[in-house]
Amino acid sequence: MDKAVEREIIAILKEELIPAMGCTEPIAIAYASALAFDLLGEEVEKVRVFLSPNIIKNVKSVVVPHTGGERGIVAASAIGICGGEAEKQLNVLSSVTQEDIERSRELRRKVDFQVERSVRDYIFSIIIEMEGRNNSSRVELAGNHTNVIEKRRNGEVVFSKPYEEKSDTHSTDRSLLTIHNIVEFAESVDIEKVRETVERQIEYNTEIAEEGLRGDWGANIGSTIIKSYGESVHNRAKAYAAAGSDARMNGSEKPVVINSGSGNQGLTASLPVIVYARDLKVSHETMLRALLVSNLVTIHLKSGIGSLSAYCGATSAGVGAGSGICYLYGGREKEISHTVVNALAIERGMICDGAKASCAAKIASAVDAGLLGMEMEKFGNEFLGGEGIVVKGVENTIDNVSKVARVGMKETDRTIIELMTGGGCTL
C-alpha cells in the first residue's frame, strides 16, 4: 500500500477511535459547559443552553453518567460545571466525585437554566452562555463533539476559527476510504502502528459489555438475548454489543471507545468481531486486523451519511461488524464487498429517534443484519444490482445509501424531532 495512504488511514483511526464516557451528545454539552465555566472564572448565576434539534434528540432520554441517574440537557450542563475537567474533552466527567454530584443538584435548584433552540442552522450546534455577578462567558461548538469554534468573555472574542456547515470538520481525508483500500490496509499495515488504538477498544468495550450483561441496565436487551435464545456465537455477538449499549445508555461510568462520534457505533463495530474471533480461536493479530476492517467500513459508511441524521448509525456499524467477521473467516475484498452490499440491502431503513435504552435493541438488529449478509456470502448468495437501491459496484451502493440517509431523510428527521420534543425544547 502507498505509504501516504497508509499514514492517512492510521490518522483516521486515531481521530475516530477515542474514549468517551457516556452518550457523546450530553457529554459534549458537559464539555462545553466546563469550558464556559472555566472562562467565566466565578460562581455562575445564569446558564443558557442553545442546541440544534439533533442534539436535543440525542440528549432527551439518555442517562448522564455521574448524576445519580438524571437525564437530559440541564443535568449534563450542571455536572459539567460542577465536576467537569474540560481538558479531558469527551472524558470530561471521568473524575467527578460524589461532592460534585451533590453540588450539581444544588446548582440546578439555585441557578436559572434556560434551554432554547440554537440560533445556528447547523446539524450539530451547541452554544453555552453563562453569567456571574461580574462576568459573562460564551462557548460555541459546531460540526462535532469537540470542535470549539468560538469563545467569548464579557462579550470579547478570545478564540475564534472559521466554520462552514458544508466543510468537513475532520482533519483527515475520508475520500481515501474504499473497500479496496480498507482491506489492503488491514492486510498489510504493521500492526504495531495501530495496536494501542485497537487494543484500547477491545479492553474498554469488552468491560462495559460484561457490566451490561451482569447488571440491571435499562431494558436489559443483552441479557434478554442470552436468556431467550441461548449462548451460540451468533447470539453472543448480538448480546455483547447490545449489553454495552444497555449500560452506556443508562448511566454506566465506564468509558467506551467510540467510532464516528458514537459510543454505540464503537460497541457495534467491535464487540461482535471480538466474540467471533475468540470463538474461532484465531490469532490475536488476526482479530486486530479484522477490527481494522470493521471500524474502517463503519467510518467509510458514516462519512457519506453524516454524524447526525434520521438514519440509525448502528446500521452502518452492523455492516462493519459483518465485514470484520467475514475477514475472520478468510474473506477479503470480494467477499467483504458482497457482505457490505448484502447487509445494506437487508437493513437500511432503521430510523434514529434519539439516544435511549432502545438503542441496544437496534444494535442487536443491526448486528443480525451484518451477520446474515456475511452468511449469505459464505453460501454464495448475494443481492444484485437493480434490486431496490442496490447497484453494481459496492462503492456505488454505499453512495446510494448515503444519499438516502443524508438527503432523503431530512424531512423524516424534522418529523421525528417534532414528535419527540412536542415542538419545543424545554428539556
C-alpha positions in Angstrom: 0.0 0.0 0.0 1.1 3.6 -0.7 2.7 4.9 2.5 0.9 8.2 2.3 -2.4 6.5 2.1 -1.4 4.2 5.0 -0.4 7.2 7.1 -3.7 8.9 6.4 -5.8 5.8 7.3 -3.9 5.4 10.6 -4.6 9.1 11.3 -8.3 8.4 10.6 -8.3 5.6 13.1 -6.6 7.6 15.8 -9.0 10.5 15.2 -12.1 8.3 15.4 -11.4 5.6 17.9 -11.2 7.7 21.1 -12.5 7.1 24.6 -15.7 8.7 25.8 -17.7 8.4 29.0 -21.5 8.2 28.4 -23.6 9.2 25.4 -21.5 11.6 23.3 -24.1 14.4 22.9 -24.8 15.0 26.6 -21.0 14.7 27.2 -20.5 17.4 24.6 -22.8 19.6 26.5 -20.9 18.9 29.7 -17.7 19.6 27.9 -18.9 23.0 26.5 -20.3 23.9 29.9 -17.0 23.1 31.6 -15.2 25.3 29.1 -17.7 28.2 29.7 -17.4 27.9 33.4 -13.6 27.9 33.3 -13.9 31.0 31.1 -16.4 32.7 33.5 -14.0 32.5 36.4 -16.6 32.9 39.1 -19.8 31.5 40.6 -22.4 31.1 37.9 -25.8 32.7 38.3 -27.5 32.0 35.0 -27.0 29.5 32.2 -28.5 29.5 28.7 -28.1 26.4 26.5 -28.7 26.7 22.8 -28.9 23.4 20.9 -29.6 22.2 17.4 -32.6 19.9 17.2 -30.5 16.8 16.6 -28.6 17.4 19.8 -31.8 17.8 21.7 -33.0 14.5 20.2 -29.9 12.6 21.5 -29.9 14.1 25.0 -33.6 14.0 25.9 -33.9 10.4 27.1 -30.4 9.3 28.0 -28.9 9.0 31.5 -25.9 11.2 32.1 -23.0 9.5 33.9 -22.2 10.7 37.4 -25.6 12.4 38.0 -27.2 9.7 40.1 -29.5 8.6 37.2 -30.5 12.0 35.9 -31.4 12.6 32.3 -31.4 15.5 29.9 -29.8 18.7 29.0 -29.8 20.6 32.3 -28.3 17.6 34.1 -25.5 17.4 31.6 -24.7 21.1 31.8 -24.8 21.2 35.6 -22.4 18.3 36.1 -20.1 19.7 33.5 -20.0 23.0 35.5 -19.6 21.3 38.9 -17.3 18.4 38.1 -16.1 18.6 34.6 -12.4 18.8 33.5 -12.5 20.4 30.1 -9.0 19.4 29.1 -10.2 15.8 29.1 -12.8 16.6 26.3 -15.1 13.6 25.9 -13.8 12.2 29.2 -14.7 15.4 30.8 -16.7 13.6 33.6 -14.1 11.0 34.4 -13.0 12.5 37.7 -16.4 13.5 39.1 -16.8 13.0 42.8 -19.9 12.5 45.0 -19.4 16.0 46.3 -19.5 17.3 42.6 -22.8 15.4 42.1 -24.4 17.0 45.2 -23.1 20.4 44.1 -24.7 19.9 40.6 -28.0 19.1 42.2 -27.8 22.2 44.3 -26.8 24.3 41.3 -29.9 23.1 39.4 -32.1 24.3 42.3 -30.4 27.7 42.7 -29.5 28.7 39.1 -31.7 29.7 36.3 -31.1 27.2 33.4 -32.7 28.1 30.1 -32.8 25.7 27.1 -33.5 27.1 23.6 -33.1 26.1 20.0 -29.8 27.2 18.6 -29.6 30.4 16.6 -27.4 28.5 14.1 -28.8 26.5 11.3 -26.3 23.7 11.8 -26.9 20.0 12.2 -24.5 20.0 15.2 -24.6 23.1 17.3 -24.0 23.7 21.0 -23.8 27.2 22.5 -23.4 27.7 26.2 -23.8 31.2 27.7 -23.1 31.9 31.4 -23.5 34.9 33.6 -21.9 35.6 37.0 -22.0 38.6 39.3 -19.3 40.4 37.4 -18.5 38.4 34.2 -20.1 36.5 31.4 -18.9 33.8 29.0 -19.9 32.1 25.8 -18.6 28.9 24.2 -19.8 27.6 20.8 -19.2 24.1 19.3 -20.2 23.1 15.8 -19.7 20.2 13.5 -18.7 17.6 16.0 -18.5 17.0 19.7 -15.2 18.8 20.5 -14.9 21.3 17.7 -14.9 24.7 19.5 -15.3 27.5 17.0 -15.6 30.4 19.4 -15.0 31.6 23.0 -16.1 34.9 24.4 -15.5 36.5 27.8 -17.5 39.6 28.7 -18.5 39.9 25.1 -14.9 39.9 23.8 -13.8 37.2 21.5 -10.8 35.3 23.0 -10.8 32.5 20.5 -12.3 32.0 17.0 -11.9 29.8 14.0 -13.9 29.7 10.7 -16.6 27.1 10.3 -18.9 26.3 7.4 -21.6 23.7 7.6 -20.6 22.1 4.4 -17.0 21.8 5.3 -15.6 18.6 6.8 -14.6 19.2 10.4 -12.3 16.2 10.3 -8.6 16.8 9.9 -8.2 13.6 7.8 -9.1 12.7 4.2 -12.0 10.3 4.3 -12.1 10.0 0.4 -9.3 7.5 0.7 -11.7 5.0 2.3 -12.8 2.5 -0.1 -13.4 -1.2 0.4 -10.3 -1.9 -1.7 -8.1 0.4 0.4 -9.6 -0.8 3.7 -8.9 -4.4 3.0 -5.4 -3.7 1.6 -4.6 -1.6 4.7 -5.9 -4.3 7.1 -3.8 -6.9 5.4 -0.5 -5.0 5.1 -0.2 -2.5 7.9 2.5 -3.1 10.5 0.1 -3.9 13.4 2.3 -2.1 15.9 1.3 1.2 14.3 -2.3 0.7 15.3 -2.0 -1.8 18.2 -2.5 0.7 21.1 -5.6 2.2 19.4 -7.3 -1.1 18.7 -6.3 -2.8 22.0 -7.8 0.0 23.9 -11.1 -0.5 22.1 -11.0 -4.2 22.9 -10.4 -3.5 26.6 -12.9 -0.7 27.2 -15.7 -2.0 25.1 -15.5 -5.6 26.5 -15.5 -4.3 30.0 -18.7 -2.3 29.6 -20.4 -5.1 27.7 -19.7 -7.5 30.6 -21.0 -4.9 33.0 -24.2 -4.7 30.9 -24.7 -8.4 31.0 -24.1 -8.6 34.8 -26.2 -5.7 35.9 -29.7 -4.3 35.6 -29.4 -1.6 32.9 -32.3 -0.1 31.0 -34.3 -2.8 29.2 -31.5 -5.4 29.6 -31.5 -6.3 25.9 -28.2 -8.1 26.0 -29.1 -10.5 28.8 -32.5 -11.0 27.4 -31.0 -12.3 24.1 -28.9 -14.8 26.0 -31.7 -15.9 28.3 -34.2 -16.3 25.4 -32.1 -17.6 22.5 -29.1 -19.3 24.1 -25.3 -18.8 24.0 -24.4 -19.6 20.4 -21.7 -17.4 19.0 -24.3 -15.6 16.8 -26.4 -14.8 19.9 -23.4 -13.7 22.0 -22.2 -11.4 19.2 -25.5 -9.6 19.3 -25.8 -9.8 23.1 -22.4 -8.3 23.9 -22.9 -5.3 21.6 -26.4 -4.7 23.0 -25.3 -5.1 26.6 -22.6 -2.5 26.1 -25.3 -0.1 25.0 -27.6 -1.2 27.8 -25.0 0.0 30.3 -23.9 3.1 28.4 -27.4 4.5 27.7 -28.4 4.1 31.3 -25.7 5.8 33.2 -22.6 3.5 33.3 -19.5 5.3 34.2 -17.2 3.1 32.2 -15.6 4.6 29.1 -16.3 3.4 25.6 -14.0 3.7 22.6 -16.3 5.4 20.1 -16.5 5.2 16.3 -17.7 8.1 14.1 -18.6 10.2 17.2 -20.8 7.5 18.7 -20.2 5.0 21.5 -23.0 2.8 20.3 -21.3 2.6 16.9 -18.0 1.8 18.6 -19.6 -1.0 20.5 -21.4 -2.4 17.5 -18.3 -2.3 15.3 -16.1 -4.0 17.8 -17.8 -6.5 20.1 -19.3 -8.9 17.6 -15.9 -9.2 15.9 -14.2 -9.8 19.3 -16.8 -12.5 20.2 -16.4 -14.3 16.9 -12.6 -14.1 17.0 -12.4 -15.7 20.4 -14.9 -18.4 19.4 -13.0 -19.2 16.2 -9.7 -19.2 18.2 -7.9 -17.1 15.6 -4.6 -15.4 16.5 -4.8 -12.1 18.3 -3.2 -10.3 15.4 -5.9 -11.7 13.1 -8.6 -10.3 15.5 -6.9 -6.9 15.4 -6.8 -6.9 11.6 -10.5 -7.9 11.5 -11.3 -5.0 13.9 -9.5 -2.7 11.5 -11.8 -3.8 8.7 -14.9 -3.4 10.9 -14.0 0.0 12.2 -12.9 1.4 8.8 -16.0 0.1 7.0 -18.1 1.8 9.6 -16.3 5.1 9.3 -16.5 4.8 5.5 -20.3 4.4 5.6 -20.8 7.1 8.2 -18.6 9.6 6.3 -21.1 9.7 3.5 -24.2 9.8 5.8 -23.0 12.4 8.3 -22.7 12.3 12.0 -26.3 13.1 13.0 -29.3 12.1 10.9 -32.5 10.2 10.9 -30.6 7.1 9.8 -29.6 4.9 12.7 -25.8 4.8 13.0 -25.9 1.3 14.4 -26.9 0.1 10.9 -23.5 1.2 9.5 -21.6 -0.3 12.4 -23.6 -3.6 12.0 -22.4 -3.7 8.3 -18.9 -3.0 9.6 -19.1 -5.9 12.1 -20.3 -8.3 9.4 -17.3 -7.3 7.3 -14.9 -7.8 10.1 -16.3 -11.3 10.8 -16.1 -12.1 7.1 -12.4 -11.3 7.4 -12.1 -13.7 10.3 -13.5 -16.5 8.1 -10.9 -15.7 5.4 -12.9 -13.3 3.3 -11.0 -10.5 1.5 -12.1 -7.7 -0.9 -14.6 -9.7 -3.0 -16.2 -11.4 -0.1 -16.3 -8.3 2.1 -17.8 -6.3 -0.7 -20.6 -8.8 -1.1 -21.1 -8.8 2.7 -21.4 -5.0 2.7 -24.0 -4.9 -0.1 -26.0 -7.8 1.4 -26.1 -6.2 4.8 -27.1 -2.8 3.4 -29.8 -4.4 1.4 -31.2 -6.2 4.4 -31.4 -3.3 6.8 -31.2 0.2 5.6 -34.4 1.8 6.9 -33.9 1.9 10.7 -34.6 5.4 12.0 -32.8 7.2 14.7 -35.2 8.7 17.3 -32.5 9.7 19.8 -30.2 8.1 22.3 -32.0 5.9 24.9 -32.5 2.4 26.2 -33.9 1.0 22.9 -30.6 1.7 21.1 -29.5 -1.6 22.4 -32.3 -3.4 20.6 -31.5 -1.6 17.4 -27.8 -2.6 17.8 -28.9 -6.3 18.1 -30.9 -5.9 14.9 -28.1 -4.2 13.1 -25.6 -6.9 14.1 -28.1 -9.6 12.9 -28.3 -7.9 9.5 -24.5 -7.8 9.3 -24.2 -11.5 10.2 -26.9 -12.5 7.7 -25.1 -10.6 5.0 -21.9 -12.4 5.8 -23.6 -15.8 6.0 -25.2 -15.2 2.6 -21.8 -14.5 1.1 -20.4 -17.7 2.7 -23.0 -19.7 0.8 -22.5 -17.8 -2.5 -25.7 -15.8 -2.2 -25.8 -12.0 -2.9 -28.2 -9.2 -3.8 -27.7 -8.0 -7.3 -27.7 -4.6 -8.9 -31.2 -3.4 -9.8 -32.7 -4.7 -6.6 -34.0 -1.5 -5.0 -31.1 0.9 -4.5 -28.5 -1.8 -4.8 -26.5 -1.1 -7.9 -23.4 -2.7 -9.5 -20.3 -2.0 -7.5 -20.0 -1.8 -3.7 -19.0 1.8 -3.7 -22.0 2.8 -5.8 -24.3 1.0 -3.5 -22.7 2.8 -0.5 -23.1 6.1 -2.3 -26.8 5.4 -2.8 -27.4 4.5 0.8 -25.5 7.6 1.9 -27.7 9.8 -0.4 -30.9 8.3 1.0 -29.7 8.9 4.6 -28.2 12.3 4.1 -30.6 13.9 1.7 -33.8 11.7 1.5 -34.3 11.5 5.3 -34.1 15.2 6.1 -37.9 15.6 6.4 -38.0 12.3 8.4 -35.5 13.8 10.8 -37.6 17.0 11.2 -40.7 15.0 11.9 -39.0 12.8 14.5 -37.7 15.8 16.3 -41.1 17.5 16.4 -42.7 14.3 17.7 -40.0 13.9 20.4 -40.0 17.5 21.6 -43.6 18.5 21.1 -42.3 21.4 19.1 -40.3 22.8 22.0 -37.1 22.1 23.8 -37.7 22.6 27.5 -35.8 19.5 28.5 
